[in-house]
Amino acid sequence: MQPILTEVLTRILGATVGGRPAGTEEKASYITGVSTDSRTIQPGDCFFALPGENFDGHDYVAQVMQKGAACAVVSRDVPDAAGPVLKVSNTVRALGDLARAYRLMNPFKVVAITGSVGKTTTRQIVHHVLSKRFRTHQAQKSFNNNIGLPLTLLGAKPQDEVIVAEIGANHPGEIAELTRIALPDVAVVTNAHPAHLEGFGDLATIIREKLSISEGQRAGDVFIINGDIEPLVAACRAKGRPFRTFGKASNARYRAQDIVCSGTYSTFTIQGRPVRLPLPGPGNVENALAAWAVCDQFGLSVDEFAKAIESLSAVSMRAETLQVGKLTILNDCYNANPASMKNALAMLHNLRSSCEANRGRRLVFICGHMGELGPQSQSLHAELGIAAAEARVDLLVAVGEPPKTAAQAARKAAHGDLQTLCFDDTLAACDHVQEFVREDDIILVKGSRTARLERVVEALRQTKLVR
């Protein structure tokens, strides 16, 4: 982070100063970093005391000052704080205010990516490719909310040229707020599908929310959307803002052709140039195409893009293929919604159908719930079960209550050709892994974050299968 005078920080935040007043030291005081975690505070950091469900940062202000924090930003009085304390009305909003100011202080370009599916993978691809030519900084993990996005921006160094950030939302208005912090030079909507329906209600609201990422853009900035999703295109046209499209359709500005998805990779062409993507599934082709649309804005050629993408690594817990003995595991348990579930099932199907050696192997789907679907949860889980049957899954293991609906629908759709098992929770599934998994199975593990299905992946790694 570029050092900022505490006096300047105070003005940016409109804060009042308490504790030991800023500016009373012999030398001017600077902040050299930002932290919201008292455990990782470094000397010179500005500590933002954020309220949370389990902890309140205000309880740790004295502790961080003892560790050398330059100052703390608080929203209530904190006794015994031996250092400058900047008081604001809302510390989360203040963090965003600082991030926006920092973004305006620096000449780097910002790429902001949103969408129902594929934000993180698209961000990783963009960062990987642009890093071949530019000093590029990206979000840590899925830092895409009103805390994570500001921390991403504030984590950039003065010498960085491009920041690649994610913007997510689970209720209306969130993206508009975040894009006004990021002020993206390039904004991308990877797609719009039913997700977070508990907060949004319907697809039309989701589309409006995704398109609001352009509200933080200025004249001359570039807005890119998925041209294969007609309701998204229609809504964008109605909005009246210029945009560019990527997709498979013939009228897409950034188009993929000759798409072939195998078990562990995908191939396609861009402008006649073959591209080999070391990630499986049609969803990842879509992500790569969105990434190409971004990279073109920075002057990269198709040839540069294709060469760079060949060395891309899998994203942890997102379509990550693991080999444990003879067992093949598709670890995609970071999160789940109807669209990402169908993408993952397509990958599972391809792992067997695209390889002659895999033809006799069993497909197993360890299915966690899809969260935040509201009143449509039961019907969407039923649709998931039908999709599992269509993917020719042999065994569906339902973990939790909603996936039991998927198991019932899968059995009915498969006409008895599909077996199911149901467990109340992840721990119970872990305890019985050895009873239902065979040593040469191909297994998809996927569910929403709260299901913590990575525990099942670890159980599969540790289990000594004898069948």
Rosetta blueprint (number, residue, H / E / L):
1 M L
2 Q L
3 P L
4 I E
5 L E
6 T H
7 E H
8 V H
9 L H
10 T H
11 R H
12 I H
13 L H
14 G L
15 A L
16 T E
17 V E
18 G E
19 G E
20 R L
21 P L
22 A L
23 G L
24 T L
25 E L
26 E L
27 K L
28 A L
29 S L
30 Y E
31 I E
32 T L
33 G E
34 V E
35 S E
36 T L
37 D L
38 S H
39 R H
40 T H
41 I L
42 Q L
43 P L
44 G L
45 D E
46 C E
47 F E
48 F E
49 A L
50 L L
51 P E
52 G L
53 E L
54 N L
55 F L
56 D E
57 G H
58 H H
59 D H
60 Y H
61 V H
62 A H
63 Q H
64 V H
65 M H
66 Q H
67 K L
68 G L
69 A L
70 A L
71 C E
72 A E
73 V E
74 V E
75 S L
76 R L
77 D L
78 V L
79 P L
80 D L
81 A L
82 A L
83 G L
84 P E
85 V E
86 L E
87 K E
88 V L
89 S L
90 N L
91 T H
92 V H
93 R H
94 A H
95 L H
96 G H
97 D H
98 L H
99 A H
100 R H
101 A H
102 Y H
103 R H
104 L H
105 M H
106 N L
107 P L
108 F L
109 K E
110 V E
111 V E
112 A E
113 I E
114 T E
115 G L
116 S L
117 V L
118 G L
119 K H
120 T H
121 T H
122 T H
123 R H
124 Q H
125 I H
126 V H
127 H H
128 H H
129 V H
130 L H
131 S L
132 K L
133 R L
134 F L
135 R L
136 T E
137 H E
138 Q E
139 A L
140 Q L
141 K L
142 S L
143 F L
144 N L
145 N L
146 N L
147 I L
148 G H
149 L H
150 P H
151 L H
152 T H
153 L H
154 L H
155 G L
156 A L
157 K L
158 P L
159 Q L
160 D L
161 E L
162 V E
163 I E
164 V E
165 A E
166 E E
167 I L
168 G L
169 A L
170 N L
171 H L
172 P L
173 G L
174 E H
175 I H
176 A H
177 E H
178 L H
179 T H
180 R H
181 I H
182 A H
183 L L
184 P L
185 D L
186 V E
187 A E
188 V E
189 V E
190 T L
191 N L
192 A L
193 H L
194 P L
195 A L
196 H L
197 L H
198 E H
199 G H
200 F H
201 G L
202 D L
203 L H
204 A H
205 T H
206 I H
207 I H
208 R H
209 E H
210 K H
211 L H
212 S H
213 I H
214 S H
215 E H
216 G H
217 Q L
218 R L
219 A L
220 G L
221 D L
222 V E
223 F E
224 I E
225 I E
226 N E
227 G L
228 D L
229 I L
230 E H
231 P H
232 L H
233 V H
234 A H
235 A H
236 C H
237 R H
238 A H
239 K H
240 G L
241 R L
242 P L
243 F L
244 R E
245 T E
246 F E
247 G E
248 K L
249 A L
250 S L
251 N L
252 A L
253 R L
254 Y E
255 R E
256 A L
257 Q E
258 D E
259 I E
260 V E
261 C E
262 S L
263 G L
264 T L
265 Y L
266 S E
267 T E
268 F E
269 T E
270 I E
271 Q L
272 G L
273 R E
274 P E
275 V E
276 R E
277 L E
278 P L
279 L L
280 P L
281 G L
282 P H
283 G H
284 N H
285 V H
286 E H
287 N H
288 A H
289 L H
290 A H
291 A H
292 W H
293 A H
294 V H
295 C H
296 D H
297 Q H
298 F L
299 G L
300 L L
301 S L
302 V H
303 D H
304 E H
305 F H
306 A H
307 K H
308 A H
309 I H
310 E L
311 S L
312 L L
313 S L
314 A L
315 V E
316 S L
317 M L
318 R E
319 A L
320 E E
321 T E
322 L E
323 Q E
324 V E
325 G L
326 K L
327 L E
328 T E
329 I E
330 L E
331 N E
332 D L
333 C L
334 Y L
335 N L
336 A L
337 N L
338 P H
339 A H
340 S H
341 M H
342 K H
343 N H
344 A H
345 L H
346 A H
347 M H
348 L H
349 H H
350 N H
351 L H
352 R H
353 S H
354 S L
355 C L
356 E H
357 A H
358 N H
359 R L
360 G L
361 R L
362 R L
363 L E
364 V E
365 F E
366 I E
367 C E
368 G L
369 H L
370 M L
371 G L
372 E L
373 L L
374 G H
375 P H
376 Q H
377 S H
378 Q H
379 S H
380 L H
381 H H
382 A H
383 E H
384 L H
385 G H
386 I H
387 A H
388 A H
389 A H
390 E H
391 A L
392 R L
393 V L
394 D L
395 L E
396 L E
397 V E
398 A E
399 V E
400 G L
401 E L
402 P H
403 P H
404 K H
405 T H
406 A H
407 A H
408 Q H
409 A H
410 A H
411 R H
412 K H
413 A H
414 A H
415 H L
416 G L
417 D L
418 L L
419 Q E
420 T E
421 L E
422 C E
423 F E
424 D L
425 D L
426 T H
427 L H
428 A H
429 A H
430 C H
431 D H
432 H L
433 V H
434 Q H
435 E H
436 F H
437 V L
438 R L
439 E L
440 D L
441 D L
442 I E
443 I E
444 L E
445 V E
446 K E
447 G L
448 S L
449 R H
450 T H
451 A H
452 R L
453 L L
454 E H
455 R H
456 V H
457 V H
458 E H
459 A H
460 L H
461 R H
462 Q H
463 T L
464 K L
465 L L
466 V L
467 R L
